[in-house]
Amino acid sequence: MAPISELSDGQLDELTTVDGVDHVALGAVLRDDPNEGIGVARFIRLEQEPGVAEAAVTVLDDYQGRGLGTLLVVLLGQVALALGVTAFRGFVLEENLPMRRMLEALGARTHHDSPGVVRIDVPLLPVQPPDSPARQILKAVAEGKVIPVPPGHRSSGAQPAGR
């Protein structure tokens, strides 16, 4: 519940060791610089409650408010459902009313966890990702209406100079 300046070896291992079943992470990178991460959504299934996973989403400040966090959490939820996870669990500061209201509007159940902290369980339901230009393009590709063009391929029909 507080920022940290450095991760311990154990924390780093926990965040980077994913198995695609009990620990799943989805990342968002810049198209023009795929080495530049701008967001991540992850869940870690709870051993004692296999149908529940602790989830977290982080988007860099410069990219917030554009729908990226929503898209990441919807996609993460779809992966979780396919793997048998039926609820996400998170922990929120009691005073963070905007986040609590948003999650409660999604059907979250709130439980007191510790002084100043509430545990929130959000049931997962199959939903479609929000409509966006990126989703429309992906859908068109999946339906065969658009054929992806490899990077560097000239699709305009124009010939290079000298031919």
ZATOR-931707 format. One record per residue: residue number from 0; residue in one letter; x, y, z of N, C-alpha, C in turn. Coordinates in steps of 0.2 Angstrom, whole numbers. Example, Ala and Ser with C-alpha at 12.3 -4.5 7.8 and 13.67 -1.06 7.14 Angstrom:
+-----+------+-------+-------+-------+-------+-------+-------+-------+-------+-------+
|  nr | rest |  n.xx |  n.yy |  n.zz | ca.xx | ca.yy | ca.zz |  c.xx |  c.yy |  c.zz |
+-----+------+-------+-------+-------+-------+-------+-------+-------+-------+-------+
|   0 |    A |    66 |   -28 |    39 |    62 |   -22 |    39 |    66 |   -16 |    39 |
|   1 |    S |    64 |   -11 |    35 |    68 |    -5 |    36 |    64 |     0 |    39 |
+-----+------+-------+-------+-------+-------+-------+-------+-------+-------+-------+
***
This chain:
+-----+------+-------+-------+-------+-------+-------+-------+-------+-------+-------+
|  nr | rest |  n.xx |  n.yy |  n.zz | ca.xx | ca.yy | ca.zz |  c.xx |  c.yy |  c.zz |
+-----+------+-------+-------+-------+-------+-------+-------+-------+-------+-------+
|   0 |    M |     4 |    -6 |     0 |     0 |     0 |     0 |     4 |     6 |     0 |
|   1 |    A |    11 |     5 |    -1 |    15 |    11 |    -1 |    20 |    10 |    -7 |
|   2 |    P |    23 |    16 |   -10 |    28 |    15 |   -15 |    34 |    12 |   -12 |
|   3 |    I |    38 |     8 |   -16 |    44 |     6 |   -14 |    49 |     8 |   -19 |
|   4 |    S |    56 |     9 |   -17 |    61 |    12 |   -22 |    65 |     6 |   -25 |
|   5 |    E |    65 |     0 |   -21 |    69 |    -5 |   -23 |    65 |   -12 |   -22 |
|   6 |    L |    66 |   -17 |   -26 |    63 |   -23 |   -25 |    68 |   -28 |   -22 |
|   7 |    S |    66 |   -32 |   -17 |    70 |   -37 |   -14 |    71 |   -43 |   -20 |
|   8 |    D |    76 |   -47 |   -19 |    76 |   -53 |   -24 |    70 |   -57 |   -24 |
|   9 |    G |    67 |   -58 |   -18 |    61 |   -62 |   -18 |    55 |   -59 |   -21 |
|  10 |    Q |    55 |   -52 |   -20 |    49 |   -48 |   -24 |    50 |   -49 |   -31 |
|  11 |    L |    56 |   -48 |   -33 |    58 |   -48 |   -41 |    56 |   -55 |   -43 |
|  12 |    D |    58 |   -60 |   -40 |    57 |   -67 |   -42 |    49 |   -68 |   -43 |
|  13 |    E |    46 |   -66 |   -38 |    38 |   -67 |   -38 |    35 |   -63 |   -44 |
|  14 |    L |    38 |   -57 |   -45 |    34 |   -53 |   -51 |    36 |   -55 |   -58 |
|  15 |    T |    42 |   -59 |   -58 |    45 |   -61 |   -65 |    44 |   -68 |   -67 |
|  16 |    T |    42 |   -72 |   -62 |    42 |   -79 |   -63 |    34 |   -81 |   -64 |
|  17 |    V |    32 |   -81 |   -71 |    26 |   -83 |   -73 |    25 |   -89 |   -76 |
|  18 |    D |    20 |   -93 |   -75 |    19 |  -100 |   -78 |    13 |  -100 |   -82 |
|  19 |    G |     9 |   -95 |   -83 |     4 |   -95 |   -88 |    -2 |   -99 |   -85 |
|  20 |    V |    -2 |  -101 |   -79 |    -8 |  -105 |   -76 |   -10 |  -102 |   -69 |
|  21 |    D |    -5 |  -102 |   -65 |    -6 |   -99 |   -58 |    -4 |   -92 |   -57 |
|  22 |    H |     1 |   -90 |   -62 |     4 |   -84 |   -62 |     4 |   -81 |   -69 |
|  23 |    V |     0 |   -76 |   -70 |    -1 |   -74 |   -77 |     0 |   -66 |   -77 |
|  24 |    A |     4 |   -64 |   -82 |     5 |   -57 |   -83 |     4 |   -55 |   -90 |
|  25 |    L |     1 |   -50 |   -91 |     0 |   -47 |   -98 |     3 |   -40 |   -98 |
|  26 |    G |     7 |   -38 |  -103 |    10 |   -32 |  -103 |     8 |   -28 |  -109 |
|  27 |    A |     9 |   -21 |  -109 |     7 |   -17 |  -114 |    14 |   -13 |  -116 |
|  28 |    V |    16 |   -13 |  -122 |    22 |    -9 |  -124 |    20 |    -4 |  -129 |
|  29 |    L |    25 |     0 |  -130 |    24 |     5 |  -136 |    25 |     2 |  -143 |
|  30 |    R |    21 |     3 |  -147 |    22 |     0 |  -154 |    28 |     2 |  -157 |
|  31 |    D |    30 |     8 |  -156 |    36 |    11 |  -160 |    43 |     9 |  -156 |
|  32 |    D |    42 |     7 |  -150 |    47 |     5 |  -145 |    45 |    -1 |  -141 |
|  33 |    P |    45 |    -7 |  -143 |    43 |   -13 |  -139 |    47 |   -14 |  -133 |
|  34 |    N |    52 |   -11 |  -132 |    56 |   -12 |  -126 |    54 |    -7 |  -121 |
|  35 |    E |    49 |    -3 |  -122 |    46 |     2 |  -118 |    39 |     0 |  -115 |
|  36 |    G |    39 |    -3 |  -109 |    33 |    -5 |  -106 |    29 |     1 |  -103 |
|  37 |    I |    23 |     0 |  -104 |    18 |     6 |  -102 |    13 |     3 |   -97 |
|  38 |    G |    12 |    -3 |   -97 |     7 |    -6 |   -92 |     8 |   -13 |   -91 |
|  39 |    V |     5 |   -16 |   -86 |     5 |   -23 |   -84 |    -1 |   -25 |   -80 |
|  40 |    A |    -4 |   -30 |   -82 |    -9 |   -33 |   -78 |    -7 |   -40 |   -76 |
|  41 |    R |    -8 |   -42 |   -70 |    -6 |   -49 |   -68 |   -11 |   -52 |   -63 |
|  42 |    F |   -11 |   -58 |   -62 |   -14 |   -62 |   -57 |   -10 |   -67 |   -54 |
|  43 |    I |   -11 |   -69 |   -48 |    -7 |   -75 |   -45 |   -13 |   -78 |   -41 |
|  44 |    R |   -14 |   -85 |   -43 |   -19 |   -89 |   -40 |   -17 |   -90 |   -33 |
|  45 |    L |   -22 |   -90 |   -28 |   -21 |   -92 |   -21 |   -21 |   -99 |   -20 |
|  46 |    E |   -16 |  -102 |   -17 |   -16 |  -109 |   -16 |   -21 |  -112 |   -12 |
|  47 |    Q |   -23 |  -108 |    -7 |   -29 |  -110 |    -2 |   -36 |  -109 |    -5 |
|  48 |    E |   -36 |  -105 |   -10 |   -43 |  -104 |   -14 |   -41 |  -104 |   -21 |
|  49 |    P |   -41 |  -110 |   -25 |   -39 |  -110 |   -32 |   -43 |  -106 |   -37 |
|  50 |    G |   -50 |  -105 |   -35 |   -54 |  -101 |   -39 |   -53 |   -93 |   -38 |
|  51 |    V |   -49 |   -91 |   -34 |   -48 |   -84 |   -33 |   -40 |   -82 |   -34 |
|  52 |    A |   -39 |   -77 |   -37 |   -32 |   -74 |   -39 |   -32 |   -67 |   -37 |
|  53 |    E |   -26 |   -66 |   -34 |   -25 |   -59 |   -32 |   -22 |   -55 |   -38 |
|  54 |    A |   -26 |   -50 |   -40 |   -24 |   -46 |   -46 |   -22 |   -39 |   -45 |
|  55 |    A |   -18 |   -37 |   -50 |   -16 |   -30 |   -50 |   -15 |   -27 |   -57 |
|  56 |    V |   -16 |   -21 |   -58 |   -15 |   -18 |   -64 |   -11 |   -11 |   -63 |
|  57 |    T |    -6 |   -10 |   -67 |    -2 |    -4 |   -67 |    -1 |    -1 |   -74 |
|  58 |    V |    -3 |     5 |   -74 |    -2 |     9 |   -80 |     2 |    15 |   -79 |
|  59 |    L |     8 |    17 |   -83 |    12 |    23 |   -82 |     7 |    29 |   -82 |
|  60 |    D |     9 |    34 |   -78 |     5 |    40 |   -77 |     3 |    43 |   -84 |
|  61 |    D |     8 |    43 |   -88 |     7 |    47 |   -95 |     2 |    43 |   -99 |
|  62 |    Y |     0 |    37 |   -98 |    -4 |    33 |  -102 |   -11 |    31 |   -98 |
|  63 |    Q |   -12 |    34 |   -92 |   -18 |    33 |   -89 |   -24 |    37 |   -92 |
|  64 |    G |   -30 |    35 |   -91 |   -36 |    39 |   -93 |   -37 |    38 |  -101 |
|  65 |    R |   -34 |    33 |  -104 |   -35 |    31 |  -111 |   -38 |    25 |  -112 |
|  66 |    G |   -40 |    21 |  -107 |   -43 |    15 |  -107 |   -38 |     9 |  -107 |
|  67 |    L |   -32 |    10 |  -107 |   -27 |     4 |  -107 |   -28 |     0 |  -101 |
|  68 |    G |   -29 |     3 |   -95 |   -30 |    -1 |   -89 |   -36 |    -6 |   -89 |
|  69 |    T |   -42 |    -3 |   -92 |   -48 |    -6 |   -93 |   -47 |   -12 |   -98 |
|  70 |    L |   -44 |   -11 |  -103 |   -42 |   -16 |  -108 |   -38 |   -22 |  -105 |
|  71 |    L |   -33 |   -20 |  -101 |   -29 |   -25 |   -98 |   -32 |   -29 |   -93 |
|  72 |    V |   -37 |   -26 |   -89 |   -40 |   -30 |   -84 |   -46 |   -34 |   -87 |
|  73 |    V |   -49 |   -32 |   -92 |   -54 |   -36 |   -96 |   -50 |   -42 |   -99 |
|  74 |    L |   -45 |   -41 |  -102 |   -41 |   -47 |  -105 |   -39 |   -52 |  -100 |
|  75 |    L |   -36 |   -49 |   -95 |   -34 |   -53 |   -89 |   -39 |   -57 |   -86 |
|  76 |    G |   -45 |   -54 |   -86 |   -51 |   -58 |   -83 |   -53 |   -64 |   -88 |
|  77 |    Q |   -52 |   -63 |   -94 |   -54 |   -68 |   -99 |   -49 |   -74 |   -98 |
|  78 |    V |   -43 |   -72 |   -98 |   -38 |   -77 |   -97 |   -39 |   -81 |   -90 |
|  79 |    A |   -41 |   -77 |   -85 |   -42 |   -80 |   -78 |   -48 |   -85 |   -79 |
|  80 |    L |   -53 |   -83 |   -82 |   -59 |   -87 |   -82 |   -58 |   -94 |   -86 |
|  81 |    A |   -54 |   -93 |   -92 |   -52 |   -99 |   -95 |   -48 |  -104 |   -91 |
|  82 |    L |   -44 |  -101 |   -86 |   -40 |  -105 |   -82 |   -44 |  -108 |   -75 |
|  83 |    G |   -50 |  -106 |   -75 |   -54 |  -108 |   -69 |   -54 |  -103 |   -63 |
|  84 |    V |   -51 |   -97 |   -64 |   -52 |   -92 |   -59 |   -59 |   -89 |   -59 |
|  85 |    T |   -62 |   -88 |   -54 |   -69 |   -85 |   -54 |   -70 |   -79 |   -51 |
|  86 |    A |   -64 |   -77 |   -47 |   -64 |   -70 |   -44 |   -57 |   -67 |   -43 |
|  87 |    F |   -57 |   -61 |   -44 |   -51 |   -57 |   -42 |   -51 |   -54 |   -35 |
|  88 |    R |   -46 |   -54 |   -32 |   -45 |   -51 |   -25 |   -40 |   -46 |   -26 |
|  89 |    G |   -42 |   -40 |   -22 |   -37 |   -35 |   -22 |   -38 |   -32 |   -15 |
|  90 |    F |   -33 |   -28 |   -13 |   -33 |   -24 |    -7 |   -33 |   -17 |    -8 |
|  91 |    V |   -37 |   -13 |    -5 |   -38 |    -6 |    -6 |   -38 |    -2 |     0 |
|  92 |    L |   -35 |     4 |     0 |   -35 |     8 |     6 |   -43 |    10 |     7 |
|  93 |    E |   -45 |    10 |    13 |   -52 |    11 |    15 |   -54 |    18 |    13 |
|  94 |    E |   -49 |    23 |    13 |   -51 |    30 |    11 |   -51 |    31 |     3 |
|  95 |    N |   -49 |    25 |     0 |   -49 |    26 |    -8 |   -57 |    25 |   -10 |
|  96 |    L |   -61 |    30 |    -9 |   -68 |    29 |   -11 |   -69 |    28 |   -18 |
|  97 |    P |   -66 |    32 |   -23 |   -67 |    31 |   -30 |   -66 |    24 |   -32 |
|  98 |    M |   -60 |    21 |   -30 |   -59 |    14 |   -32 |   -64 |     9 |   -29 |
|  99 |    R |   -65 |    10 |   -23 |   -70 |     6 |   -20 |   -77 |     6 |   -23 |
| 100 |    R |   -79 |    12 |   -25 |   -86 |    13 |   -28 |   -86 |    10 |   -35 |
| 101 |    M |   -80 |    11 |   -39 |   -80 |     8 |   -46 |   -80 |     0 |   -45 |
| 102 |    L |   -76 |    -3 |   -41 |   -76 |   -10 |   -40 |   -83 |   -13 |   -37 |
| 103 |    E |   -86 |    -9 |   -33 |   -92 |   -11 |   -30 |   -98 |   -11 |   -36 |
| 104 |    A |   -97 |    -6 |   -41 |  -102 |    -6 |   -46 |  -101 |   -12 |   -51 |
| 105 |    L |   -95 |   -15 |   -50 |   -94 |   -21 |   -54 |   -96 |   -28 |   -51 |
| 106 |    G |   -99 |   -27 |   -45 |  -101 |   -32 |   -41 |   -96 |   -35 |   -35 |
| 107 |    A |   -91 |   -30 |   -34 |   -86 |   -32 |   -29 |   -90 |   -33 |   -22 |
| 108 |    R |   -87 |   -38 |   -18 |   -89 |   -39 |   -11 |   -83 |   -36 |    -7 |
| 109 |    T |   -84 |   -32 |    -2 |   -79 |   -28 |     2 |   -79 |   -31 |     9 |
| 110 |    H |   -73 |   -33 |    11 |   -72 |   -35 |    18 |   -67 |   -32 |    21 |
| 111 |    H |   -68 |   -30 |    28 |   -62 |   -27 |    32 |   -56 |   -32 |    32 |
| 112 |    D |   -50 |   -29 |    31 |   -44 |   -34 |    31 |   -40 |   -32 |    37 |
| 113 |    S |   -38 |   -26 |    38 |   -34 |   -23 |    43 |   -35 |   -16 |    44 |
| 114 |    P |   -33 |   -13 |    49 |   -34 |    -6 |    50 |   -32 |    -1 |    44 |
| 115 |    G |   -38 |     2 |    41 |   -37 |     6 |    35 |   -37 |     2 |    28 |
| 116 |    V |   -38 |    -4 |    28 |   -37 |    -8 |    22 |   -43 |   -13 |    21 |
| 117 |    V |   -46 |   -13 |    15 |   -52 |   -17 |    14 |   -49 |   -22 |     9 |
| 118 |    R |   -52 |   -28 |     9 |   -51 |   -34 |     4 |   -57 |   -33 |     0 |
| 119 |    I |   -56 |   -34 |    -7 |   -61 |   -33 |   -12 |   -61 |   -39 |   -16 |
| 120 |    D |   -66 |   -43 |   -16 |   -67 |   -49 |   -21 |   -72 |   -47 |   -27 |
| 121 |    V |   -69 |   -47 |   -33 |   -73 |   -46 |   -39 |   -75 |   -52 |   -42 |
| 122 |    P |   -81 |   -54 |   -43 |   -83 |   -60 |   -47 |   -81 |   -59 |   -54 |
| 123 |    L |   -79 |   -64 |   -58 |   -77 |   -63 |   -65 |   -83 |   -65 |   -69 |
| 124 |    L |   -85 |   -61 |   -74 |   -90 |   -63 |   -78 |   -87 |   -62 |   -86 |
| 125 |    P |   -89 |   -67 |   -90 |   -87 |   -66 |   -97 |   -90 |   -59 |  -100 |
| 126 |    V |   -85 |   -55 |  -102 |   -87 |   -49 |  -105 |   -82 |   -48 |  -111 |
| 127 |    Q |   -85 |   -43 |  -116 |   -81 |   -41 |  -121 |   -76 |   -36 |  -120 |
| 128 |    P |   -70 |   -36 |  -122 |   -66 |   -30 |  -121 |   -70 |   -23 |  -124 |
| 129 |    P |   -68 |   -18 |  -121 |   -71 |   -12 |  -123 |   -70 |   -10 |  -131 |
| 130 |    D |   -75 |    -8 |  -134 |   -74 |    -6 |  -141 |   -69 |    -1 |  -142 |
| 131 |    S |   -64 |    -2 |  -146 |   -59 |     3 |  -147 |   -56 |     2 |  -154 |
| 132 |    P |   -52 |     7 |  -157 |   -49 |     6 |  -164 |   -45 |    -1 |  -164 |
| 133 |    A |   -41 |    -2 |  -158 |   -37 |    -8 |  -158 |   -41 |   -14 |  -158 |
| 134 |    R |   -46 |   -14 |  -155 |   -51 |   -20 |  -154 |   -54 |   -21 |  -161 |
| 135 |    Q |   -56 |   -16 |  -164 |   -59 |   -16 |  -171 |   -54 |   -19 |  -176 |
| 136 |    I |   -48 |   -17 |  -176 |   -43 |   -20 |  -180 |   -42 |   -27 |  -179 |
| 137 |    L |   -41 |   -29 |  -173 |   -40 |   -36 |  -171 |   -46 |   -41 |  -173 |
| 138 |    K |   -52 |   -38 |  -172 |   -58 |   -42 |  -174 |   -58 |   -43 |  -182 |
| 139 |    A |   -56 |   -37 |  -186 |   -56 |   -38 |  -193 |   -51 |   -43 |  -195 |
| 140 |    V |   -45 |   -43 |  -192 |   -40 |   -48 |  -194 |   -42 |   -55 |  -192 |
| 141 |    A |   -45 |   -56 |  -186 |   -48 |   -63 |  -184 |   -53 |   -65 |  -189 |
| 142 |    E |   -57 |   -60 |  -192 |   -63 |   -62 |  -196 |   -60 |   -63 |  -204 |
| 143 |    G |   -54 |   -62 |  -205 |   -51 |   -62 |  -211 |   -53 |   -56 |  -216 |
| 144 |    K |   -55 |   -51 |  -213 |   -57 |   -45 |  -217 |   -51 |   -41 |  -219 |
| 145 |    V |   -46 |   -41 |  -215 |   -40 |   -37 |  -215 |   -34 |   -42 |  -215 |
| 146 |    I |   -29 |   -42 |  -219 |   -23 |   -46 |  -219 |   -17 |   -42 |  -216 |
| 147 |    P |   -14 |   -44 |  -210 |    -9 |   -41 |  -208 |    -3 |   -40 |  -212 |
| 148 |    V |     0 |   -34 |  -213 |     6 |   -33 |  -217 |    12 |   -33 |  -213 |
| 149 |    P |    17 |   -37 |  -215 |    23 |   -38 |  -211 |    27 |   -31 |  -211 |
| 150 |    P |    30 |   -30 |  -206 |    34 |   -23 |  -205 |    39 |   -23 |  -211 |
| 151 |    G |    39 |   -17 |  -214 |    44 |   -16 |  -220 |    41 |   -17 |  -226 |
| 152 |    H |    35 |   -20 |  -227 |    32 |   -22 |  -233 |    28 |   -16 |  -236 |
| 153 |    R |    29 |   -15 |  -242 |    26 |    -9 |  -246 |    19 |   -11 |  -248 |
| 154 |    S |    14 |    -8 |  -245 |     7 |   -11 |  -247 |     4 |    -6 |  -252 |
| 155 |    S |     7 |     0 |  -253 |     3 |     5 |  -257 |     3 |     3 |  -265 |
| 156 |    G |     7 |    -2 |  -267 |     7 |    -3 |  -274 |    12 |     1 |  -278 |
| 157 |    A |    15 |     6 |  -275 |    20 |    10 |  -278 |    27 |     6 |  -278 |
| 158 |    Q |    30 |     7 |  -284 |    37 |     3 |  -284 |    42 |     8 |  -282 |
| 159 |    P |    47 |     5 |  -279 |    53 |     9 |  -277 |    56 |    13 |  -282 |
| 160 |    A |    60 |    18 |  -281 |    63 |    22 |  -286 |    68 |    18 |  -290 |
| 161 |    G |    68 |    19 |  -297 |    73 |    15 |  -301 |    70 |     9 |  -304 |
| 162 |    R |    64 |     7 |  -303 |    61 |     1 |  -306 |    56 |     3 |  -311 |
+-----+------+-------+-------+-------+-------+-------+-------+-------+-------+-------+
***
